[in-house]
């Protein structure tokens, strides 16, 4: 099993969610987060005053899938979330040893 975590621009959430639903992803966890990468935040102008935003609002999506579908999920996220501009985000893929559904006690792929 693989855990896929991605950080994307907030306005891309609906498109990514729909694309993942179309390929059969049945569950995900979504969090509103703030952070920065190479862009180091950005400047905004409000009522004529310029100020620095150090932490940029982003959306973090967590997904657990069978290792056989992880490449498809990563490709779908990358194609859907990409704008070609700085700050598009990142995708992190890691191996998962075990998943257990608390309600039923199922483990492994059945728990997903």
Biopython code that builds the backbone (N, CA, C, O; Angstrom):
import numpy as np
from Bio.PDB.StructureBuilder import StructureBuilder

atoms = [
    (1, "UNK", "N", (0.837, -1.174, 0.000)),
    (1, "UNK", "CA", (0.000, 0.000, 0.000)),
    (1, "UNK", "C", (0.883, 1.238, 0.000)),
    (1, "UNK", "O", (2.022, 1.210, 0.465)),
    (2, "UNK", "N", (0.335, 2.318, -0.529)),
    (2, "UNK", "CA", (1.056, 3.589, -0.610)),
    (2, "UNK", "C", (0.215, 4.698, 0.006)),
    (2, "UNK", "O", (-1.008, 4.724, -0.134)),
    (3, "UNK", "N", (0.886, 5.600, 0.682)),
    (3, "UNK", "CA", (0.241, 6.808, 1.172)),
    (3, "UNK", "C", (0.705, 7.954, 0.295)),
    (3, "UNK", "O", (1.903, 8.200, 0.159)),
    (4, "UNK", "N", (-0.239, 8.643, -0.292)),
    (4, "UNK", "CA", (0.066, 9.761, -1.174)),
    (4, "UNK", "C", (-0.440, 11.029, -0.507)),
    (4, "UNK", "O", (-1.630, 11.164, -0.224)),
    (5, "UNK", "N", (0.472, 11.950, -0.262)),
    (5, "UNK", "CA", (0.115, 13.245, 0.287)),
    (5, "UNK", "C", (0.497, 14.293, -0.740)),
    (5, "UNK", "O", (1.602, 14.275, -1.283)),
    (6, "UNK", "N", (-0.418, 15.197, -0.998)),
    (6, "UNK", "CA", (-0.139, 16.248, -1.963)),
    (6, "UNK", "C", (-0.549, 17.589, -1.390)),
    (6, "UNK", "O", (-1.508, 17.689, -0.625)),
    (7, "UNK", "N", (0.180, 18.605, -1.766)),
    (7, "UNK", "CA", (-0.139, 19.973, -1.380)),
    (7, "UNK", "C", (-0.376, 20.742, -2.671)),
    (7, "UNK", "O", (0.486, 20.794, -3.548)),
    (8, "UNK", "N", (-1.564, 21.340, -2.771)),
    (8, "UNK", "CA", (-1.970, 22.004, -4.018)),
    (8, "UNK", "C", (-2.545, 23.391, -3.716)),
    (8, "UNK", "O", (-2.792, 23.746, -2.564)),
    (9, "UNK", "N", (-2.747, 24.151, -4.775)),
    (9, "UNK", "CA", (-3.400, 25.448, -4.659)),
    (9, "UNK", "C", (-4.882, 25.223, -4.345)),
    (9, "UNK", "O", (-5.498, 24.306, -4.887)),
    (10, "UNK", "N", (-5.455, 26.057, -3.471)),
    (10, "UNK", "CA", (-6.847, 25.842, -3.055)),
    (10, "UNK", "C", (-7.866, 25.800, -4.186)),
    (10, "UNK", "O", (-8.818, 25.022, -4.113)),
    (11, "UNK", "N", (-7.700, 26.601, -5.217)),
    (11, "UNK", "CA", (-8.703, 26.626, -6.279)),
    (11, "UNK", "C", (-8.681, 25.375, -7.148)),
    (11, "UNK", "O", (-9.576, 25.185, -7.971)),
    (12, "UNK", "N", (-7.677, 24.522, -6.981)),
    (12, "UNK", "CA", (-7.584, 23.276, -7.743)),
    (12, "UNK", "C", (-8.253, 22.093, -7.029)),
    (12, "UNK", "O", (-8.325, 21.000, -7.591)),
    (13, "UNK", "N", (-8.740, 22.295, -5.803)),
    (13, "UNK", "CA", (-9.278, 21.186, -5.015)),
    (13, "UNK", "C", (-10.428, 20.474, -5.713)),
    (13, "UNK", "O", (-10.405, 19.249, -5.823)),
    (14, "UNK", "N", (-11.428, 21.200, -6.185)),
    (14, "UNK", "CA", (-12.586, 20.548, -6.807)),
    (14, "UNK", "C", (-12.196, 19.736, -8.031)),
    (14, "UNK", "O", (-12.693, 18.625, -8.220)),
    (15, "UNK", "N", (-11.324, 20.269, -8.857)),
    (15, "UNK", "CA", (-10.895, 19.549, -10.064)),
    (15, "UNK", "C", (-10.134, 18.279, -9.706)),
    (15, "UNK", "O", (-10.350, 17.234, -10.319)),
    (16, "UNK", "N", (-9.245, 18.361, -8.719)),
    (16, "UNK", "CA", (-8.472, 17.187, -8.305)),
    (16, "UNK", "C", (-9.402, 16.145, -7.688)),
    (16, "UNK", "O", (-9.281, 14.955, -7.981)),
    (17, "UNK", "N", (-10.322, 16.580, -6.843)),
    (17, "UNK", "CA", (-11.262, 15.664, -6.200)),
    (17, "UNK", "C", (-12.100, 14.924, -7.238)),
    (17, "UNK", "O", (-12.269, 13.709, -7.143)),
    (18, "UNK", "N", (-12.621, 15.639, -8.219)),
    (18, "UNK", "CA", (-13.418, 15.012, -9.275)),
    (18, "UNK", "C", (-12.593, 14.041, -10.104)),
    (18, "UNK", "O", (-13.066, 12.953, -10.432)),
    (19, "UNK", "N", (-11.375, 14.415, -10.445)),
    (19, "UNK", "CA", (-10.508, 13.539, -11.242)),
    (19, "UNK", "C", (-10.175, 12.263, -10.471)),
    (19, "UNK", "O", (-10.138, 11.181, -11.057)),
    (20, "UNK", "N", (-9.934, 12.379, -9.173)),
    (20, "UNK", "CA", (-9.635, 11.197, -8.361)),
    (20, "UNK", "C", (-10.865, 10.307, -8.225)),
    (20, "UNK", "O", (-10.745, 9.082, -8.247)),
    (21, "UNK", "N", (-12.038, 10.904, -8.087)),
    (21, "UNK", "CA", (-13.271, 10.108, -8.041)),
    (21, "UNK", "C", (-13.472, 9.330, -9.335)),
    (21, "UNK", "O", (-13.919, 8.183, -9.305)),
    (22, "UNK", "N", (-13.146, 9.940, -10.471)),
    (22, "UNK", "CA", (-13.309, 9.288, -11.774)),
    (22, "UNK", "C", (-12.419, 8.062, -11.935)),
    (22, "UNK", "O", (-12.786, 7.128, -12.648)),
    (23, "UNK", "N", (-11.254, 8.048, -11.284)),
    (23, "UNK", "CA", (-10.365, 6.886, -11.413)),
    (23, "UNK", "C", (-10.571, 5.875, -10.290)),
    (23, "UNK", "O", (-9.851, 4.881, -10.201)),
    (24, "UNK", "N", (-11.567, 6.139, -9.427)),
    (24, "UNK", "CA", (-11.931, 5.143, -8.428)),
    (24, "UNK", "C", (-11.371, 5.335, -7.038)),
    (24, "UNK", "O", (-11.448, 4.416, -6.223)),
    (25, "UNK", "N", (-10.811, 6.493, -6.734)),
    (25, "UNK", "CA", (-10.341, 6.757, -5.372)),
    (25, "UNK", "C", (-11.580, 6.964, -4.504)),
    (25, "UNK", "O", (-12.406, 7.835, -4.780)),
    (26, "UNK", "N", (-11.700, 6.150, -3.449)),
    (26, "UNK", "CA", (-12.930, 6.154, -2.659)),
    (26, "UNK", "C", (-12.854, 7.009, -1.399)),
    (26, "UNK", "O", (-13.892, 7.300, -0.804)),
    (27, "UNK", "N", (-11.680, 7.414, -0.981)),
    (27, "UNK", "CA", (-11.582, 8.226, 0.224)),
    (27, "UNK", "C", (-10.346, 9.089, 0.222)),
    (27, "UNK", "O", (-9.335, 8.752, -0.393)),
    (28, "UNK", "N", (-10.436, 10.201, 0.912)),
    (28, "UNK", "CA", (-9.304, 11.108, 1.044)),
    (28, "UNK", "C", (-9.524, 11.988, 2.260)),
    (28, "UNK", "O", (-10.655, 12.178, 2.709)),
    (29, "UNK", "N", (-8.452, 12.513, 2.778)),
    (29, "UNK", "CA", (-8.508, 13.466, 3.888)),
    (29, "UNK", "C", (-7.983, 14.796, 3.367)),
    (29, "UNK", "O", (-6.930, 14.860, 2.734)),
    (30, "UNK", "N", (-8.734, 15.854, 3.643)),
    (30, "UNK", "CA", (-8.365, 17.171, 3.125)),
    (30, "UNK", "C", (-8.189, 18.133, 4.295)),
    (30, "UNK", "O", (-9.030, 18.193, 5.192)),
    (31, "UNK", "N", (-7.090, 18.884, 4.277)),
    (31, "UNK", "CA", (-6.802, 19.872, 5.319)),
    (31, "UNK", "C", (-6.407, 21.188, 4.675)),
    (31, "UNK", "O", (-5.753, 21.218, 3.633)),
    (32, "UNK", "N", (-6.817, 22.273, 5.313)),
    (32, "UNK", "CA", (-6.339, 23.584, 4.898)),
    (32, "UNK", "C", (-5.037, 23.832, 5.653)),
    (32, "UNK", "O", (-4.998, 23.754, 6.881)),
    (33, "UNK", "N", (-3.983, 24.127, 4.916)),
    (33, "UNK", "CA", (-2.670, 24.331, 5.520)),
    (33, "UNK", "C", (-2.067, 25.631, 5.003)),
    (33, "UNK", "O", (-2.569, 26.221, 4.046)),
    (34, "UNK", "N", (-1.004, 26.065, 5.632)),
    (34, "UNK", "CA", (-0.254, 27.233, 5.184)),
    (34, "UNK", "C", (1.207, 26.869, 5.171)),
    (34, "UNK", "O", (1.664, 26.098, 6.015)),
    (35, "UNK", "N", (1.941, 27.409, 4.234)),
    (35, "UNK", "CA", (3.362, 27.136, 4.175)),
    (35, "UNK", "C", (4.006, 27.881, 3.024)),
    (35, "UNK", "O", (3.389, 28.728, 2.379)),
    (36, "UNK", "N", (5.267, 27.543, 2.782)),
    (36, "UNK", "CA", (5.967, 28.126, 1.648)),
    (36, "UNK", "C", (7.042, 27.165, 1.190)),
    (36, "UNK", "O", (7.531, 26.337, 1.959)),
    (37, "UNK", "N", (7.396, 27.290, -0.061)),
    (37, "UNK", "CA", (8.486, 26.529, -0.643)),
    (37, "UNK", "C", (9.516, 27.496, -1.151)),
    (37, "UNK", "O", (9.913, 28.429, -0.453)),
    (38, "UNK", "N", (9.946, 27.272, -2.364)),
    (38, "UNK", "CA", (10.959, 28.161, -2.953)),
    (38, "UNK", "C", (10.459, 29.581, -3.115)),
    (38, "UNK", "O", (11.249, 30.525, -3.110)),
    (39, "UNK", "N", (9.145, 29.743, -3.258)),
    (39, "UNK", "CA", (8.609, 31.078, -3.501)),
    (39, "UNK", "C", (8.717, 31.985, -2.272)),
    (39, "UNK", "O", (8.642, 33.207, -2.402)),
    (40, "UNK", "N", (8.891, 31.407, -1.090)),
    (40, "UNK", "CA", (9.066, 32.170, 0.148)),
    (40, "UNK", "C", (7.935, 33.166, 0.396)),
    (40, "UNK", "O", (8.189, 34.300, 0.801)),
    (41, "UNK", "N", (6.692, 32.753, 0.158)),
    (41, "UNK", "CA", (5.559, 33.649, 0.352)),
    (41, "UNK", "C", (5.408, 34.594, -0.825)),
    (41, "UNK", "O", (6.037, 34.409, -1.867)),
    (42, "UNK", "N", (4.576, 35.600, -0.655)),
    (42, "UNK", "CA", (4.423, 36.588, -1.721)),
    (42, "UNK", "C", (3.927, 37.907, -1.138)),
    (42, "UNK", "O", (3.474, 37.966, 0.005)),
    (43, "UNK", "N", (4.023, 38.965, -1.946)),
    (43, "UNK", "CA", (3.591, 40.288, -1.520)),
    (43, "UNK", "C", (2.187, 40.551, -2.045)),
    (43, "UNK", "O", (1.834, 40.150, -3.155)),
    (44, "UNK", "N", (1.388, 41.239, -1.218)),
    (44, "UNK", "CA", (0.050, 41.649, -1.626)),
    (44, "UNK", "C", (-0.123, 43.117, -1.301)),
    (44, "UNK", "O", (0.571, 43.673, -0.449)),
    (45, "UNK", "N", (-1.064, 43.730, -1.999)),
    (45, "UNK", "CA", (-1.380, 45.123, -1.743)),
    (45, "UNK", "C", (-2.814, 45.187, -1.236)),
    (45, "UNK", "O", (-3.735, 44.685, -1.882)),
    (46, "UNK", "N", (-2.996, 45.810, -0.071)),
    (46, "UNK", "CA", (-4.316, 45.960, 0.522)),
    (46, "UNK", "C", (-4.503, 47.414, 0.910)),
    (46, "UNK", "O", (-3.767, 47.945, 1.742)),
    (47, "UNK", "N", (-5.489, 48.051, 0.306)),
    (47, "UNK", "CA", (-5.774, 49.463, 0.557)),
    (47, "UNK", "C", (-4.542, 50.340, 0.389)),
    (47, "UNK", "O", (-4.280, 51.245, 1.182)),
    (48, "UNK", "N", (-3.808, 50.048, -0.652)),
    (48, "UNK", "CA", (-2.650, 50.850, -0.992)),
    (48, "UNK", "C", (-1.367, 50.520, -0.252)),
    (48, "UNK", "O", (-0.308, 51.056, -0.578)),
    (49, "UNK", "N", (-1.448, 49.643, 0.744)),
    (49, "UNK", "CA", (-0.254, 49.281, 1.502)),
    (49, "UNK", "C", (0.222, 47.897, 1.067)),
    (49, "UNK", "O", (-0.568, 46.960, 0.953)),
    (50, "UNK", "N", (1.511, 47.792, 0.830)),
    (50, "UNK", "CA", (2.094, 46.521, 0.434)),
    (50, "UNK", "C", (2.575, 45.774, 1.670)),
    (50, "UNK", "O", (3.229, 46.352, 2.538)),
    (51, "UNK", "N", (2.246, 44.479, 1.747)),
    (51, "UNK", "CA", (2.741, 43.686, 2.865)),
    (51, "UNK", "C", (3.122, 42.289, 2.391)),
    (51, "UNK", "O", (2.659, 41.820, 1.352)),
    (52, "UNK", "N", (3.968, 41.643, 3.167)),
    (52, "UNK", "CA", (4.512, 40.326, 2.824)),
    (52, "UNK", "C", (3.684, 39.233, 3.492)),
    (52, "UNK", "O", (3.458, 39.271, 4.701)),
    (53, "UNK", "N", (3.236, 38.265, 2.708)),
    (53, "UNK", "CA", (2.588, 37.065, 3.240)),
    (53, "UNK", "C", (3.646, 35.977, 3.287)),
    (53, "UNK", "O", (4.061, 35.474, 2.244)),
    (54, "UNK", "N", (4.087, 35.609, 4.479)),
    (54, "UNK", "CA", (5.142, 34.599, 4.606)),
    (54, "UNK", "C", (4.628, 33.187, 4.361)),
    (54, "UNK", "O", (5.342, 32.358, 3.797)),
    (55, "UNK", "N", (3.392, 32.902, 4.781)),
    (55, "UNK", "CA", (2.826, 31.574, 4.618)),
    (55, "UNK", "C", (1.642, 31.649, 3.671)),
    (55, "UNK", "O", (0.687, 32.389, 3.907)),
    (56, "UNK", "N", (1.715, 30.877, 2.603)),
    (56, "UNK", "CA", (0.709, 30.891, 1.556)),
    (56, "UNK", "C", (-0.339, 29.814, 1.848)),
    (56, "UNK", "O", (0.028, 28.688, 2.184)),
    (57, "UNK", "N", (-1.635, 30.128, 1.728)),
    (57, "UNK", "CA", (-2.673, 29.117, 1.959)),
    (57, "UNK", "C", (-2.612, 28.018, 0.892)),
    (57, "UNK", "O", (-2.492, 28.303, -0.300)),
    (58, "UNK", "N", (-2.696, 26.778, 1.332)),
    (58, "UNK", "CA", (-2.669, 25.617, 0.443)),
    (58, "UNK", "C", (-3.667, 24.584, 0.952)),
    (58, "UNK", "O", (-4.215, 24.721, 2.046)),
    (59, "UNK", "N", (-3.897, 23.558, 0.153)),
    (59, "UNK", "CA", (-4.729, 22.418, 0.528)),
    (59, "UNK", "C", (-3.845, 21.180, 0.535)),
    (59, "UNK", "O", (-3.086, 20.942, -0.404)),
    (60, "UNK", "N", (-3.948, 20.389, 1.608)),
    (60, "UNK", "CA", (-3.221, 19.129, 1.685)),
    (60, "UNK", "C", (-4.224, 17.988, 1.589)),
    (60, "UNK", "O", (-5.217, 17.952, 2.315)),
    (61, "UNK", "N", (-3.945, 17.051, 0.676)),
    (61, "UNK", "CA", (-4.811, 15.896, 0.474)),
    (61, "UNK", "C", (-4.019, 14.647, 0.826)),
    (61, "UNK", "O", (-2.890, 14.470, 0.369)),
    (62, "UNK", "N", (-4.612, 13.785, 1.636)),
    (62, "UNK", "CA", (-4.007, 12.512, 1.991)),
    (62, "UNK", "C", (-4.843, 11.368, 1.436)),
    (62, "UNK", "O", (-6.062, 11.347, 1.611)),
    (63, "UNK", "N", (-4.195, 10.416, 0.768)),
    (63, "UNK", "CA", (-4.875, 9.289, 0.129)),
    (63, "UNK", "C", (-4.064, 8.028, 0.394)),
    (63, "UNK", "O", (-2.835, 8.052, 0.337)),
    (64, "UNK", "N", (-4.751, 6.928, 0.682)),
    (64, "UNK", "CA", (-4.094, 5.630, 0.812)),
    (64, "UNK", "C", (-4.664, 4.724, -0.269)),
    (64, "UNK", "O", (-5.879, 4.562, -0.380)),
    (65, "UNK", "N", (-3.770, 4.130, -1.071)),
    (65, "UNK", "CA", (-4.201, 3.279, -2.184)),
    (65, "UNK", "C", (-3.333, 2.032, -2.252)),
    (65, "UNK", "O", (-2.266, 1.963, -1.641)),
    (66, "UNK", "N", (-3.809, 1.052, -3.004)),
    (66, "UNK", "CA", (-3.022, -0.140, -3.298)),
    (66, "UNK", "C", (-1.829, 0.288, -4.152)),
    (66, "UNK", "O", (-1.945, 1.190, -4.981)),
    (67, "UNK", "N", (-0.693, -0.357, -3.947)),
    (67, "UNK", "CA", (0.519, 0.036, -4.690)),
    (67, "UNK", "C", (0.328, -0.062, -6.198)),
    (67, "UNK", "O", (1.009, 0.641, -6.945)),
    (68, "UNK", "N", (-0.573, -0.909, -6.662)),
    (68, "UNK", "CA", (-0.774, -1.070, -8.106)),
    (68, "UNK", "C", (-1.451, 0.143, -8.745)),
    (68, "UNK", "O", (-1.332, 0.342, -9.954)),
    (69, "UNK", "N", (-2.157, 0.956, -7.961)),
    (69, "UNK", "CA", (-2.835, 2.127, -8.518)),
    (69, "UNK", "C", (-2.152, 3.443, -8.159)),
    (69, "UNK", "O", (-2.616, 4.509, -8.562)),
    (70, "UNK", "N", (-1.061, 3.381, -7.409)),
    (70, "UNK", "CA", (-0.434, 4.622, -6.951)),
    (70, "UNK", "C", (0.092, 5.486, -8.099)),
    (70, "UNK", "O", (-0.013, 6.711, -8.042)),
    (71, "UNK", "N", (0.652, 4.869, -9.131)),
    (71, "UNK", "CA", (1.166, 5.656, -10.263)),
    (71, "UNK", "C", (0.045, 6.406, -10.969)),
    (71, "UNK", "O", (0.221, 7.560, -11.360)),
    (72, "UNK", "N", (-1.107, 5.761, -11.136)),
    (72, "UNK", "CA", (-2.261, 6.410, -11.769)),
    (72, "UNK", "C", (-2.744, 7.580, -10.928)),
    (72, "UNK", "O", (-3.072, 8.636, -11.470)),
    (73, "UNK", "N", (-2.793, 7.410, -9.623)),
    (73, "UNK", "CA", (-3.229, 8.485, -8.729)),
    (73, "UNK", "C", (-2.258, 9.667, -8.804)),
    (73, "UNK", "O", (-2.687, 10.817, -8.896)),
    (74, "UNK", "N", (-0.970, 9.389, -8.765)),
    (74, "UNK", "CA", (0.036, 10.456, -8.839)),
    (74, "UNK", "C", (-0.062, 11.196, -10.172)),
    (74, "UNK", "O", (-0.024, 12.426, -10.196)),
    (75, "UNK", "N", (-0.186, 10.467, -11.276)),
    (75, "UNK", "CA", (-0.315, 11.096, -12.593)),
    (75, "UNK", "C", (-1.565, 11.965, -12.677)),
    (75, "UNK", "O", (-1.529, 13.062, -13.234)),
    (76, "UNK", "N", (-2.660, 11.474, -12.127)),
    (76, "UNK", "CA", (-3.919, 12.225, -12.153)),
    (76, "UNK", "C", (-3.793, 13.516, -11.363)),
    (76, "UNK", "O", (-4.221, 14.573, -11.827)),
    (77, "UNK", "N", (-3.211, 13.440, -10.181)),
    (77, "UNK", "CA", (-3.026, 14.653, -9.369)),
    (77, "UNK", "C", (-2.128, 15.640, -10.096)),
    (77, "UNK", "O", (-2.437, 16.829, -10.167)),
    (78, "UNK", "N", (-1.016, 15.150, -10.635)),
    (78, "UNK", "CA", (-0.064, 16.044, -11.293)),
    (78, "UNK", "C", (-0.699, 16.756, -12.481)),
    (78, "UNK", "O", (-0.546, 17.969, -12.629)),
    (79, "UNK", "N", (-1.404, 16.022, -13.319)),
    (79, "UNK", "CA", (-2.020, 16.630, -14.502)),
    (79, "UNK", "C", (-3.128, 17.599, -14.130)),
    (79, "UNK", "O", (-3.278, 18.642, -14.766)),
    (80, "UNK", "N", (-3.905, 17.267, -13.106)),
    (80, "UNK", "CA", (-5.056, 18.089, -12.746)),
    (80, "UNK", "C", (-4.660, 19.342, -11.968)),
    (80, "UNK", "O", (-5.265, 20.398, -12.159)),
    (81, "UNK", "N", (-3.663, 19.246, -11.102)),
    (81, "UNK", "CA", (-3.290, 20.373, -10.238)),
    (81, "UNK", "C", (-2.302, 21.336, -10.889)),
    (81, "UNK", "O", (-2.093, 22.440, -10.387)),
    (82, "UNK", "N", (-1.699, 20.932, -11.987)),
    (82, "UNK", "CA", (-0.648, 21.743, -12.599)),
    (82, "UNK", "C", (-1.200, 22.981, -13.295)),
    (82, "UNK", "O", (-2.118, 22.897, -14.111)),
    (83, "UNK", "N", (-0.617, 24.142, -12.952)),
    (83, "UNK", "CA", (-0.938, 25.381, -13.666)),
    (83, "UNK", "C", (0.260, 25.870, -14.458)),
    (83, "UNK", "O", (0.120, 26.706, -15.350)),
    (84, "UNK", "N", (1.451, 25.346, -14.132)),
    (84, "UNK", "CA", (2.664, 25.787, -14.796)),
    (84, "UNK", "C", (3.301, 26.998, -14.136)),
    (84, "UNK", "O", (4.314, 27.511, -14.612)),
    (85, "UNK", "N", (2.704, 27.454, -13.036)),
    (85, "UNK", "CA", (3.230, 28.621, -12.335)),
    (85, "UNK", "C", (3.823, 28.191, -10.998)),
    (85, "UNK", "O", (3.523, 27.114, -10.483)),
    (86, "UNK", "N", (4.662, 29.047, -10.455)),
    (86, "UNK", "CA", (5.295, 28.752, -9.176)),
    (86, "UNK", "C", (4.235, 28.536, -8.101)),
    (86, "UNK", "O", (3.213, 29.223, -8.077)),
    (87, "UNK", "N", (4.488, 27.578, -7.214)),
    (87, "UNK", "CA", (3.561, 27.314, -6.121)),
    (87, "UNK", "C", (2.516, 26.261, -6.424)),
    (87, "UNK", "O", (1.545, 26.134, -5.678)),
    (88, "UNK", "N", (2.686, 25.495, -7.505)),
    (88, "UNK", "CA", (1.714, 24.446, -7.839)),
    (88, "UNK", "C", (1.637, 23.369, -6.763)),
    (88, "UNK", "O", (0.588, 22.744, -6.606)),
    (89, "UNK", "N", (2.709, 23.132, -6.023)),
    (89, "UNK", "CA", (2.659, 22.183, -4.919)),
    (89, "UNK", "C", (3.616, 21.027, -5.073)),
    (89, "UNK", "O", (4.530, 21.052, -5.897)),
    (90, "UNK", "N", (3.386, 20.009, -4.257)),
    (90, "UNK", "CA", (4.245, 18.822, -4.227)),
    (90, "UNK", "C", (3.375, 17.585, -4.048)),
    (90, "UNK", "O", (2.237, 17.669, -3.587)),
    (91, "UNK", "N", (3.935, 16.433, -4.424)),
    (91, "UNK", "CA", (3.319, 15.133, -4.180)),
    (91, "UNK", "C", (4.353, 14.286, -3.461)),
    (91, "UNK", "O", (5.490, 14.161, -3.915)),
    (92, "UNK", "N", (3.957, 13.706, -2.342)),
    (92, "UNK", "CA", (4.827, 12.834, -1.553)),
    (92, "UNK", "C", (4.228, 11.434, -1.560)),
    (92, "UNK", "O", (3.045, 11.263, -1.268)),
    (93, "UNK", "N", (5.039, 10.432, -1.893)),
    (93, "UNK", "CA", (4.583, 9.043, -1.923)),
    (93, "UNK", "C", (5.440, 8.250, -0.945)),
    (93, "UNK", "O", (6.668, 8.292, -1.003)),
    (94, "UNK", "N", (4.776, 7.523, -0.043)),
    (94, "UNK", "CA", (5.506, 6.693, 0.914)),
    (94, "UNK", "C", (4.824, 5.337, 1.045)),
    (94, "UNK", "O", (3.628, 5.197, 0.792)),
    (95, "UNK", "N", (5.603, 4.351, 1.444)),
    (95, "UNK", "CA", (5.071, 3.004, 1.639)),
    (95, "UNK", "C", (4.386, 2.922, 2.996)),
    (95, "UNK", "O", (4.805, 3.552, 3.966)),
    (96, "UNK", "N", (3.319, 2.125, 3.037)),
    (96, "UNK", "CA", (2.571, 1.909, 4.264)),
    (96, "UNK", "C", (2.665, 0.446, 4.649)),
    (96, "UNK", "O", (2.428, -0.427, 3.814)),
    (97, "UNK", "N", (2.998, 0.166, 5.873)),
    (97, "UNK", "CA", (3.106, -1.213, 6.329)),
    (97, "UNK", "C", (1.743, -1.829, 6.612)),
    (97, "UNK", "O", (1.506, -2.988, 6.273)),
    (98, "UNK", "N", (0.851, -1.070, 7.227)),
    (98, "UNK", "CA", (-0.415, -1.646, 7.660)),
    (98, "UNK", "C", (-1.492, -0.583, 7.732)),
    (98, "UNK", "O", (-1.224, 0.573, 8.058)),
    (99, "UNK", "N", (-2.724, -0.992, 7.423)),
    (99, "UNK", "CA", (-3.913, -0.166, 7.594)),
    (99, "UNK", "C", (-4.945, -1.032, 8.295)),
    (99, "UNK", "O", (-5.155, -2.181, 7.906)),
    (100, "UNK", "N", (-5.591, -0.497, 9.322)),
    (100, "UNK", "CA", (-6.611, -1.247, 10.054)),
    (100, "UNK", "C", (-7.857, -0.386, 10.164)),
    (100, "UNK", "O", (-7.790, 0.768, 10.588)),
    (101, "UNK", "N", (-8.993, -0.949, 9.780)),
    (101, "UNK", "CA", (-10.276, -0.258, 9.948)),
    (101, "UNK", "C", (-10.732, -0.514, 11.379)),
    (101, "UNK", "O", (-10.917, -1.664, 11.777)),
    (102, "UNK", "N", (-10.912, 0.539, 12.142)),
    (102, "UNK", "CA", (-11.250, 0.412, 13.555)),
    (102, "UNK", "C", (-12.596, -0.277, 13.750)),
    (102, "UNK", "O", (-12.716, -1.151, 14.608)),
    (103, "UNK", "N", (-13.602, 0.093, 12.979)),
    (103, "UNK", "CA", (-14.952, -0.429, 13.177)),
    (103, "UNK", "C", (-15.030, -1.932, 13.036)),
    (103, "UNK", "O", (-15.668, -2.594, 13.855)),
    (104, "UNK", "N", (-14.385, -2.498, 11.999)),
    (104, "UNK", "CA", (-14.532, -3.925, 11.699)),
    (104, "UNK", "C", (-13.309, -4.764, 12.028)),
    (104, "UNK", "O", (-13.396, -5.990, 12.100)),
    (105, "UNK", "N", (-12.175, -4.116, 12.227)),
    (105, "UNK", "CA", (-10.949, -4.861, 12.463)),
    (105, "UNK", "C", (-10.279, -5.354, 11.184)),
    (105, "UNK", "O", (-9.252, -6.030, 11.247)),
    (106, "UNK", "N", (-10.854, -5.020, 10.012)),
    (106, "UNK", "CA", (-10.242, -5.413, 8.743)),
    (106, "UNK", "C", (-8.871, -4.756, 8.627)),
    (106, "UNK", "O", (-8.633, -3.673, 9.160)),
    (107, "UNK", "N", (-7.974, -5.442, 7.916)),
    (107, "UNK", "CA", (-6.646, -4.888, 7.732)),
    (107, "UNK", "C", (-6.210, -5.033, 6.284)),
    (107, "UNK", "O", (-6.810, -5.778, 5.510)),
    (108, "UNK", "N", (-5.151, -4.305, 5.932)),
    (108, "UNK", "CA", (-4.624, -4.362, 4.577)),
    (108, "UNK", "C", (-5.534, -3.669, 3.582)),
    (108, "UNK", "O", (-6.202, -2.686, 3.903)),
    (109, "UNK", "N", (-5.549, -4.203, 2.366)),
    (109, "UNK", "CA", (-6.340, -3.608, 1.274)),
    (109, "UNK", "C", (-7.829, -3.533, 1.623)),
    (109, "UNK", "O", (-8.503, -2.576, 1.241)),
    (110, "UNK", "N", (-8.342, -4.519, 2.335)),
    (110, "UNK", "CA", (-9.758, -4.524, 2.695)),
    (110, "UNK", "C", (-10.131, -3.341, 3.566)),
    (110, "UNK", "O", (-11.279, -2.895, 3.555)),
    (111, "UNK", "N", (-9.171, -2.830, 4.320)),
    (111, "UNK", "CA", (-9.435, -1.695, 5.219)),
    (111, "UNK", "C", (-9.499, -0.367, 4.482)),
    (111, "UNK", "O", (-10.025, 0.614, 5.008)),
    (112, "UNK", "N", (-8.970, -0.335, 3.278)),
    (112, "UNK", "CA", (-8.994, 0.913, 2.503)),
    (112, "UNK", "C", (-10.395, 1.119, 1.993)),
    (112, "UNK", "O", (-10.665, 2.108, 1.310)),
]
sb = StructureBuilder()
sb.init_structure("model")
sb.init_model(0)
sb.init_chain("A")
sb.init_seg("    ")
for serial, (resi, resn, name, xyz) in enumerate(atoms, 1):
    if name == "N":
        sb.init_residue(resn, " ", resi, " ")
    sb.init_atom(name, np.array(xyz, "f"), 0.0, 1.0, " ", f" {name:<3s}", serial, name[0])
structure = sb.get_structure()
